[in-house]
């Protein structure tokens, strides 16, 4: 197992929430599932602060061996849709400073690509990556894809609820060793038109894109819509395929550190 690989995690909720009576200022929040999954894979996770400083973000990326973009709230439709029906727009849940998080993570993605660092993007991160590279989103799965599965199973957030078909020969198929993968599902939005540099490699039976990779076959980027099947307290032999994604990500990060890239 590789140790002391540093993986930076962008927090799930940028500073806009007040937590408890003793905290009167704004705070950030991040599910412990991400950190635990990285620790189990041999990484040393570090959370990034909610900053829009270009110099700061560049230095955080430089000091990290790889970056994990986490899940969270919906992405502002203005980033990917010129026209969106009012009935659909009303379903989009953007927090008071959600736009600030969108902006910060777009800056962060640009820096990750500039420095050629490994990236694992999950759920919201998966969607924002597609937007950053020129793709679009389904802003409201139930409203825009009425025949779609229920992808927002918050009642079973740590359980698998449907399957996705993996593209043969894709990085995700190689990592998991599967042609079909059972996944959990808690997302309200989804990848729409896939960005030109990317290819869909995981699709559910209703046509919703659940995973993308770079077309060039680079092993340093993976993005998936499922996220929380690996959670603290989950037995080590459960969801082994999901854990493998974090293990391979950690190995790629370690390889980059060794080669000083």
N, C-alpha and C positions, 0 to 999 in steps of 0.2 A: 504494500500500500504506500502510495506517495504521500509524504508529509511536508508541511510547511509551504505548500503552494497557496499563494494569496489570491483569493477570488473576491473581487469587490461586488457588493450587492447594492443596487439602487433601491432605496426604501419604497415600500408599497404605498405609503401615503405621505406626501411632502407636508412640511410644517403648516398645518391648518387646523389641527384638532386640539381641543382642550381635554386633558385626561385627569379626572379626579379633583378633589377640593384643593389639594396643595399645589397643583400646577395651574397657574393662571395665564401662562404664556402659551404660544403655539408649540405643538410637538409633532414628532414623526412616529409612525407605527410600521412594524414589519413582522409578518408571521414568522414564528420560530421554525416552521417547516423548512424554509429555504436554508437557513443556517445549519440545521440539523442534517439535512440531506448532504450538504457540502462537507460537513465534518465527517460524516459516515464514509464519504468518498475519499477522505484524506486531505481535503483542502482546509485552509484557514480563512474563514469568511470575515470580511470587514465591510461594515455598512457605510455607504457614502452619505454625507450630509446633503440637505436640500439647498444646493447652491447653484447659481447660474454663472459663476465666475469661470470664464473661459480658461484662464491660467490655472485655476484650482482644479477644474475637471481634467485638464490635460495632465496635471501632475498626479492626480489620483489614478488615472488610467496608466500612466507611465510606471507607477509603483506597484500596480497590480498585474498578476499573471493572466488574468482573464476577468470578464465582467458578466454578471447575471442580471438580466432585466426581469423584474418580477411582475406579478399580476396586480390588479387594482381596479380603479374606477374606469368608466368609459372614456374614450378619446373624443376630443372636440370635433364635431363633424365638419367644421370649417377647414380642417386640414386635409380632407379627402373628398368632400362633396360640395359642389357649387349649389346644387339644388337638392333639398331634402323635404319631403312632405311634412307639414306641420304635425300630423298625427305621429309620424316617426320621430321627428325631432323631440317631441315631448317625452318620449321614452328614454332618451339619452340621459344618463345620470352623471353629470359633471359636478364635482365638488367645488366649493367657492374659489379655490385657486388651482383647479384642475388644469386650466390652460397653462399655468406656470410649470406644472409638472411635465406637460407635453413639451413645452419649450426646452426645459432642462434636459429631458431625455433625448430630444432630437440633437441637441448640442453634444450630449454624451455619445450617442451613436456615431456622429460624425468623427469624434475623436477616437473612438474605438477602431473605426475603419482606417483612419489616418495612421494610427500606430500599429495597425494589423494585429490587434489583440484578439484572442478567442472570445466568442460570445455565445451565451446560452440565453435565449429569450423565451419567456414563459407567459402564456395567457395574454394579458395586456401588452407585455413586451413583444410577443409574437406579432400582435396586430400593429403595434407602433413601428416595428421594423419594416413591415410591409408598406406602411404609409410613408416612412422616411425614404424608401427607395422608389416611390412613385406609384404604389398600388392604392387600392381603395378598400373600404370596409363595408360589411353589412352592418348598418347602425343598430338595427333591431331585428334579431333573427325571427321571433314570432310574427312580427308585422310584415317583414319583407320576404320571408320564406315560410308561409303558413303551413306547408307540409313537412317542415323540418322536425326533427326530434326535439324533445325538451332538453336544451343544452344548459339550462340553468338549474341544475339539481343541487341546490344549496342544502337540501335535507340529507344528501349523501355525498358531501364534498370530499370525503376521504375514501370513497368506495368507487369501484368501477361501475359504470352504468350503461355504456354502449361500446361498440368496437369501432376501430378505424382500420382501413386497408392501407398497407404500406407499399410504396413503390419498390419492386424488386431491384436490388442493387443500390438502393439509396443508403445514405449514411445511417438514417434512423432504422432501416431494416437490418443493416449489418450490426448495429449496436445491440438491438433487442433480440436479434435472431428470429424474428417473427414476420409472417406475411400479414397477420391481423393482430392488432393489439387492443386489449380491453383498457379503457381509460375512464377517468372521472370527468365531470363536465360541470363547470360553474360559470360559464361565460355568457354574456348577453349579446355581445358583438362578435363578429367573425371576419376573417379575411374575405374580401370580395374579389375584385380583379387582382390577380397575383402580380406583384411588381416584376418588371422585365428581368432583373438580375436573378430572380428567385424561381424555384419550381415547387409545385405542390407535391409532397411525398407522403402525406397522410390525409385521407379523406374518409369521412363517415358516410354511411349508406344513403344519407339524404343530400349528399353533395357538399356539405360544409367542409372547408379546408381546415385541417387540424394540425398540420405540420408543414414547414417549408425549409428548403436548403438553398444555398447558392447553386446556380446551374453549373458552375465550373467544377463542382464536386469538391470544394474545399472542405477539409475536415475540421475547420476551426469555427464554423458557424452552424448552429441548429436552433430552430424555433418551433415550439409546440404550444397548442392551446390548452392542454391538460397540465395540471400542476400539483395537486395536493394528495396524490396517492401515497407519497412518501411523507409521513408525518411522525413526530416524536412518539415513541411507544409502539410503533408498528413493528411486528416481528420481522427479523432480518430476511426470512425466506418468503415474505409476502411482497408482491409487486417487484420482483427481482428485475424485471425488464425496465421498469421505471428507474430503479436505482442505478442500473447500468448506464443510463444517460448521464447521470452526475459523475460516475466513475470515469467514463471516457472523457468528459469535459475536463476533469481534474488532470488526467494524464496528458491531454493536449496542452493544458496550461503549463504543466511541468516541463513538457518538451520545449515549449517556447522559452521558458526561463533558461533551460540548459543551452539552447542555441542562441540565446540573447537576442530574440527577435520580438 
